[in-house]
Amino acid sequence: MDILTLGEVLIDLTQTELPPDGIRRFAAYPGGAPANVAVAAARLGAQTGFIGKVGLDSFGKDLKQVLRDNGVDTSGLYQTEAAPTTLAIVSVNQGERSFSFYRSPGADTLLEAHEVLNVLREQKKPVFLHLGSLSLTAEPARSASLAALEYARDNGICVSYDPNYRASLWSSEKTAVRWMKTPLPFADILKVSDEELLLLTKQSDLDSGCEKLASYGPKLILVTLGAEGVYYRLGEHSGRVPGCSVSVMDTNGAGDTFLGALLSRLAKRSGGPLAGLEPEELEAHLAFANRAAALTCSRSGAIPAMPTAAELED
């Protein structure tokens, strides 16, 4: 197992058009940031698995099949009668998206610590454990996520963390920042957007903001900058890798594609994902990840838009 991701898999009800009658149309796309990362990496040749929970409904059944169809191991995907599969309503304006959620509770929030630990103990040890911050918004998924982080630390698993901020899922910004910071000492790789960098550090300057994040312990910090590419901090080294120019249709899933592509490359390194990693090699991997993210932006949906290795070679 190269990459095991943990967290939400859900349905993105994504606005497709605003026709003359004024009635908005939505398409039911599979999504959820950790699931997106697993699919993005799998499409690029990595062995991936997913840990999460869906409802005993048609959406949950469909999501499980989508993960399987994309080569993701679903032995860690649980189903529950206690809540429906979570829905995210995604509105798109000039390629940029906004979110609202049907999740009070949603099935993904009901993942329990013993379920996560059972999967981790039974699976072949992965190179990476990846998770986001949406599973920290409610119990018991919060405790399950923290238990997974402790297991990874104790068993030498490299941790990738993406603190996605969705304001509507938190009682306050202060609470969000508190819990979003909790995994930082466990993380080896940290990916944030420029908005999340400001939220977590109160710094808009990339150098000073990443220096503050590095004090928590992450070895590699990535700040995604949309069309401008990515800024990185690797130990005492920092730099930028430019993005790729595309005609944007939908940015949903772009950051997840970027991270999945990067992890798929790092997981295959001999000696470990970060051991002996030099800036020149990292920049080549980041350029590859930028191309993958750009191609995703040129198409609709998150998972359906993600590229294959053959497409990136072309």
MOJO-V628021 format. One record per backbone hydrogen bond with DSSP energy under -1.0 kcal/mol. NH is the residue of the N-H (numbers start at 0). CO is the residue of the C=O. Records with the same first field share a line. If there is no record, write none. Layout:
# MOJO-V628021
NH=CO  CO
This chain:
# MOJO-V628021
1=46
2=46
3=127
4=48
5=129
6=50
9=30
10=85
11=28
12=87
13=11  26
14=89
15=24
21=18
24=16
26=13
28=11  26
30=9
34=7
35=31
36=32
37=33
38=34
39=35
40=36
41=37
42=38
44=41
45=40
48=2
49=72
50=4
51=75
53=77
55=79
56=54
60=56
61=57
62=58
63=59
64=60
65=61
66=62
67=63
68=64
69=65
70=67
71=66
72=47
76=73
77=51
79=53
86=101
87=10
88=99
89=12
90=97
92=95
95=92
97=90
99=88
101=86
106=83
108=105
109=106
115=111
116=112
117=113
118=114
119=115
120=116
121=117
122=118
126=0
127=1
128=157
129=3
130=159
135=132
136=133
140=108
141=137
143=139
144=140
145=141
146=142
147=143
148=144
149=145
150=146
151=147
152=148
153=149
154=150
156=151
157=126
159=128
160=188
161=130
163=161
168=165
169=166
175=171
176=172
177=173
178=174
179=175
180=176
183=180
185=182
186=182
187=158
188=158
189=219
190=160
191=221
196=192
197=193
198=194
199=195
200=196
201=197
208=204
209=205
210=206
211=207
212=208
213=209
215=212
216=213
218=187
219=187
220=232
221=189
222=230
223=191
224=228
227=224
228=225
229=240
230=222
231=238
232=220
233=236
234=218
236=233
238=231
240=229
248=296
249=296
250=94
253=250
256=252
257=253
258=254
259=255
260=256
261=257
262=258
263=259
264=260
265=261
266=262
268=265
271=268
276=273
281=277
282=278
283=279
284=280
285=281
286=282
287=283
288=284
289=285
290=286
291=287
292=288
293=289
294=290
295=291
296=292
298=295
302=29
305=302
308=42
311=307
312=308
313=309
